[in-house]
Amino acid sequence: MKLVGTEFQRKVWAYLKKIPSGSVKTYSEVAKAIGKPRAVRAVANAIGKNPYAPKIPCHRVIRSDGSLGGYSGKGGVKKKRFLLLKEGITL
C-alpha cells in the first residue's frame, strides 16, 4: 500500500502498524517512539487524518488519562470502542 500524506504523517502511521493487536499506546508514547516527544498534538492530528483506518490501527491509540480520545474512522468513537473490545481491551 502506497501511503499518501506528509512525511510526518507517514512516520506516525508506520508506527501505528507496529502496535500489536490487543494493546494500546498513548498519543505521548507514539510521539516519543517516533523521536518527537514534544509533538503530541501533531501526532494526534496525524492520527486523525489517517485515511486507512482500521487497516492502519489508529484505534489502538488513547489519551494518557485512559480515555478513548477521538476516532476519525467510519463510526467514530463508538467504532473505536467496538474495535478495542474485539481485541480484548476494555477501557
C-alpha positions in Angstrom: 0.0 0.0 0.0 1.4 3.4 -1.1 0.8 5.8 1.7 -0.3 9.4 0.9 0.2 12.2 3.4 3.2 14.2 4.7 6.4 12.7 5.7 5.5 13.2 9.4 2.0 11.6 8.9 3.6 8.6 7.2 6.1 8.2 10.0 3.2 8.2 12.6 1.1 5.8 10.5 4.1 3.5 10.1 4.5 3.3 13.8 0.8 2.6 14.3 1.1 -0.5 12.2 3.7 -1.8 14.8 1.2 -1.6 17.7 0.1 -5.2 18.2 -3.5 -6.3 18.4 -4.7 -6.3 22.0 -2.5 -3.5 23.2 -2.8 0.3 23.2 -0.4 3.3 23.3 -1.0 6.8 24.3 -0.5 9.8 21.9 2.5 10.7 24.0 4.0 7.3 23.7 3.7 7.5 19.9 5.3 10.9 19.9 8.3 9.6 21.9 8.5 6.4 19.8 8.9 8.4 16.5 11.5 10.7 18.1 9.3 13.7 18.5 8.4 13.7 22.3 7.0 17.3 22.2 4.9 16.7 19.2 1.9 15.1 20.9 -0.7 17.4 19.3 0.9 16.9 15.8 0.8 13.1 16.4 -2.9 13.4 17.3 -3.6 15.4 14.2 -1.7 12.9 12.0 -3.7 10.1 13.5 -6.9 12.0 13.0 -6.1 12.3 9.3 -5.4 8.5 8.9 -7.3 7.6 5.7 -6.5 3.9 6.2 -8.4 3.1 9.4 -8.7 0.4 10.6 -6.1 -1.2 8.3 -3.6 1.2 10.0 -4.9 0.7 13.5 -5.2 4.2 14.9 -7.9 2.9 17.2 -5.1 1.5 19.4 -4.0 5.0 20.5 -5.7 6.5 23.5 -5.3 9.5 25.8 -2.9 9.4 28.7 -5.8 9.6 31.1 -7.0 6.3 29.8 -10.0 7.8 27.9 -10.5 6.9 24.3 -9.9 10.2 22.6 -11.3 10.6 19.1 -11.6 8.3 16.1 -11.8 9.6 12.6 -12.7 6.3 11.0 -16.2 5.4 10.0 -18.4 5.1 13.0 -16.4 7.5 15.3 -15.6 6.7 18.9 -18.4 4.1 19.1 -16.5 2.1 16.4 -13.2 2.7 18.2 -14.6 1.2 21.4 -16.0 -1.8 19.4 -12.6 -2.4 17.7 -10.8 -2.3 21.1 -13.3 -4.6 22.7 -13.0 -7.0 19.8 -9.2 -7.1 20.6 -9.9 -7.7 24.3 -9.3 -4.2 25.5 -11.7 -2.6 27.9 -11.4 1.0 29.0 
